[in-house]
Amino acid sequence: MTETFLEQLPAWQTGWLDLDQVKDTNYLTHGLHPYPAKFIPQIPASLMDRFLGRASVIADPFCGSGTVAVEASLRGHTAYVSDSNPIAVLITRAKTTRLDEASRKSLAALRQELSSRPRAGSHPSFKNIDHWFTETMTSELAAIKETIYRVCDNEIAKTLASAIFSAIVVKCSRQESDTRWVAVDKQTPAGFAFTLYDKKLTSALAAAEDFTQRARGHVNAERADARDLRNVADGIVDLVITSPPYLNSYDYYLYHKLRMFWLGFDHYEVQRTEIGSRNKHCDEAAPVADYTDAMTKCLSEAARILAPSAVAAIIIGDSIVGGQKLDMDTVFIDIALRCGLSLFDRFSYCQRKYTRAFSANYRRESKQTHILLFQRPCSKTASIQ
């Protein structure tokens, strides 16, 4: 390529490279649910506008909070997105749902029912529930969940209502934040959960209405391991955009654990399938090879589903393991080449500019986030299994 990827983009599409020019990252449904370390929507939006025409097929095997799915739907593309974390799938489905008259009526009935602040008949039982929730918050959350399942009589309404419920769980708990698994005292007076839920649902409905009017594409969001994308056929994807878990940076299963307790998901299964978690590589001292082996399988699957000459954009950040910084661009370029993908462009920026969520203990190292652009050759290349 004679020009870099950035030089080929119109100026308005490269504004996301400077935080000072990024004014809104929560437009439409992007701000529906908190999620650790999600990338800004301007990144996948610019990649789609650069590499795709009309009615293309996109895949994101680490869909997280659904950023790629939202942007794909807005542009009329078909998106196959997945994640091993059921909370991620729920969020993605809620963000990309289109309201119809039945769901509108159901959600209006839900708001009306909750305005009377109903009492709960029962609440889920899990270990240390009294440590993480006051008795009042337990009762109010149970009442909201019970009302959702009783009043929301169609899947669209239930998905959106459940995602909003998930969004308020941490704020109603003693969990310090979405990236801190520590119990702290919070001021959660009687009625707090009801008030917070109504506020979040009101804003979510407005965003969903706007999204419904603008979205043109179809999103298929499924729970799946990125090492096995059996729901996506060979060679049908025009563009993969994904941000794999950063090695030794987060425990997604842990930060969403209270949500999984309330929604009936098995956090042990999520923990087992999570790639690159701090639990595995810090607490259990798993070798880096465990991560690179898993990512080799993931990129092999990405290569399999890509059409000839199609592009895979990988957004990945540097990591620190055992006190040593790993340049993850080098790691992923090596993996991708072995999976039959050839690098044709790249861009890196300082990680701290785009997130404050990373531990202060690691800020002594200058970590970068990398946008790596790979292409599947026209000739069929065998992938590593």
Residue pairs with C-beta under 8 A, 6 or more apart in sequence:
1 344
1 345
4 345
4 347
5 50
5 345
5 346
5 347
5 373
6 14
6 17
6 347
8 50
9 46
9 49
9 50
13 45
13 46
13 49
13 50
14 46
15 21
15 22
15 42
16 22
16 40
16 42
16 43
16 45
16 46
17 347
17 349
19 353
19 354
22 40
22 42
25 31
25 40
25 41
25 42
27 41
28 70
28 74
28 207
28 210
28 211
28 214
29 70
29 94
29 95
29 96
29 204
29 207
29 208
29 211
30 41
30 67
30 70
30 95
31 207
32 91
32 94
32 95
32 163
32 164
32 167
32 204
32 207
33 65
33 91
33 94
33 95
33 163
33 164
33 166
33 167
34 167
34 170
34 178
35 64
35 65
35 88
35 91
35 178
36 178
36 179
36 250
36 252
36 255
36 357
37 246
37 249
37 250
37 355
37 357
38 64
38 65
38 67
39 67
39 243
39 315
39 354
40 67
40 354
41 67
41 70
41 71
43 315
43 371
44 67
44 68
44 71
44 72
44 241
44 313
45 71
47 239
47 241
47 313
48 58
48 71
48 72
48 75
48 77
48 239
48 241
49 75
51 238
51 239
51 311
52 58
52 75
52 77
52 238
52 239
54 76
55 76
55 77
55 78
56 77
56 78
56 238
56 239
57 77
57 78
57 79
57 80
57 236
57 237
57 238
57 239
58 68
58 72
58 77
58 78
58 79
58 80
58 237
58 238
58 239
58 240
58 241
59 79
59 80
59 81
59 229
59 232
59 237
59 239
59 240
59 241
59 242
59 302
59 305
60 68
60 69
60 79
60 80
60 81
60 82
60 240
60 241
60 242
61 81
61 82
61 83
61 224
61 226
61 229
61 240
61 242
61 298
61 301
61 302
62 83
62 226
62 242
62 243
62 244
62 245
63 69
63 81
63 82
63 83
63 88
63 89
63 92
63 221
63 242
64 83
64 88
64 92
64 243
65 88
65 91
65 92
65 95
66 81
66 88
66 91
66 92
66 93
66 95
66 96
66 221
68 79
68 81
68 241
68 242
69 79
69 81
69 92
69 95
69 96
69 219
69 221
70 95
70 96
70 211
72 78
72 79
72 217
72 219
73 79
73 96
73 211
73 215
73 216
73 217
73 218
73 219
74 211
74 214
74 215
74 216
74 217
75 216
75 217
76 216
76 217
77 217
78 217
78 218
78 219
78 220
79 96
79 217
79 218
79 219
79 220
80 220
80 222
80 229
80 231
80 232
80 237
80 305
81 92
81 219
81 220
81 221
81 222
82 89
82 221
82 222
82 223
82 224
82 226
82 229
82 231
83 89
83 92
83 223
83 224
84 223
84 224
84 225
84 226
84 270
84 273
84 274
85 223
85 252
85 253
85 256
85 270
85 274
86 223
86 260
86 263
86 265
86 270
87 166
87 256
87 259
87 260
87 263
87 265
88 252
89 221
89 222
89 223
90 159
90 162
90 163
90 166
90 263
91 163
91 166
92 219
92 221
93 159
93 163
93 219
93 221
94 159
94 160
94 162
94 163
94 164
94 204
95 163
95 211
96 211
96 215
96 219
96 221
97 103
97 156
97 159
97 160
97 208
98 156
98 208
98 211
98 212
98 215
99 107
99 156
99 160
99 205
99 208
99 209
99 212
100 156
102 154
102 156
102 157
103 154
103 156
103 157
103 160
106 151
106 152
106 153
106 154
106 156
106 157
107 152
107 157
107 160
107 161
107 201
107 205
109 151
110 147
110 148
110 151
110 152
110 157
110 161
110 201
111 198
111 201
111 202
113 147
113 151
114 143
114 144
114 147
114 194
114 197
114 198
115 198
117 140
117 143
117 191
117 194
118 143
118 146
118 147
119 139
119 143
120 139
120 140
120 142
120 143
120 145
120 146
121 142
121 146
122 142
122 146
123 129
123 138
123 139
123 141
123 142
124 142
124 261
124 262
124 264
126 261
129 138
129 261
130 138
131 174
131 183
132 173
132 174
132 175
132 183
132 258
133 141
133 172
133 173
133 174
134 174
134 188
136 188
136 189
136 190
136 192
137 172
137 173
137 188
137 192
137 193
140 172
140 190
140 191
140 192
140 193
140 194
141 165
141 168
141 169
141 172
141 193
141 262
143 194
144 165
144 193
144 194
144 197
145 165
145 262
148 158
148 161
148 162
148 165
149 158
152 158
152 161
160 204
160 205
160 208
161 201
162 263
163 204
164 197
164 200
164 201
164 204
165 197
165 262
165 263
166 259
166 262
166 263
167 200
168 193
168 196
168 197
168 200
169 258
169 259
169 262
170 177
170 178
170 258
170 259
171 196
172 188
172 192
172 193
172 196
173 186
173 258
174 183
174 184
174 185
174 186
175 181
175 182
175 183
175 258
176 182
176 183
176 184
178 255
179 250
179 255
179 357
181 251
181 254
181 255
181 257
220 231
222 231
224 230
224 231
225 273
226 242
226 244
226 275
226 297
226 298
226 301
227 294
227 297
227 298
227 301
228 297
228 301
229 301
229 302
229 304
229 305
232 305
233 305
234 304
234 305
235 304
235 305
235 306
235 307
235 308
236 305
236 307
237 305
237 306
237 307
237 310
238 307
238 310
238 311
239 310
239 311
239 312
239 313
240 302
240 305
240 306
240 310
240 311
240 312
240 313
241 312
241 313
241 315
242 302
242 312
242 313
242 314
242 315
243 314
243 315
243 316
244 275
244 276
244 295
244 298
244 314
244 316
245 252
245 274
245 275
245 276
245 277
246 276
246 316
246 317
246 319
246 328
247 276
247 281
247 288
247 291
247 319
247 321
247 326
247 328
248 276
248 277
248 278
248 281
248 282
248 319
248 320
248 321
249 276
249 278
249 317
249 319
249 358
250 277
250 278
251 271
251 274
251 277
251 278
251 279
252 270
252 274
252 277
253 260
253 267
253 270
253 271
253 274
253 277
253 279
254 271
254 277
254 279
256 267
256 270
257 267
259 265
260 266
260 267
260 270
261 267
271 277
271 279
274 280
275 291
275 294
275 295
275 298
276 291
276 294
276 319
280 286
280 290
281 288
281 290
281 291
281 321
282 321
288 321
288 326
292 331
292 335
295 331
295 332
295 335
296 335
296 338
296 339
296 384
297 384
297 385
299 312
299 314
299 332
299 335
299 336
299 339
299 341
300 339
300 383
300 384
300 385
301 383
302 312
302 339
302 341
303 312
303 339
303 340
303 341
303 376
303 381
303 383
304 383
306 312
306 341
306 376
307 376
308 376
308 377
308 378
308 379
308 380
309 375
309 376
309 377
309 378
310 375
310 376
311 373
311 374
311 375
312 336
312 341
312 373
312 374
312 375
312 376
313 371
313 372
313 373
313 374
314 332
314 336
314 370
314 371
314 372
314 374
315 369
315 370
315 371
315 372
316 328
316 329
316 332
316 369
316 370
316 372
317 328
317 351
317 367
317 368
317 369
317 370
318 325
318 326
318 327
318 328
318 329
318 351
318 365
318 367
318 368
318 369
318 370
319 325
319 326
319 328
319 367
320 326
320 362
320 365
320 367
325 365
325 367
327 368
328 370
329 346
329 348
329 368
329 370
329 372
332 370
332 372
333 343
333 372
336 342
336 343
336 372
336 374
337 343
338 384
339 383
339 384
340 376
340 377
340 381
340 382
340 383
341 374
341 375
341 376
342 374
342 375
342 377
343 372
343 373
343 374
344 373
344 374
344 375
345 373
346 370
346 371
346 372
346 373
347 370
347 371
348 368
348 369
348 370
348 371
349 368
349 369
350 366
350 367
350 368
350 369
351 358
351 367
351 368
351 369
352 358
352 363
352 367
354 369
358 367
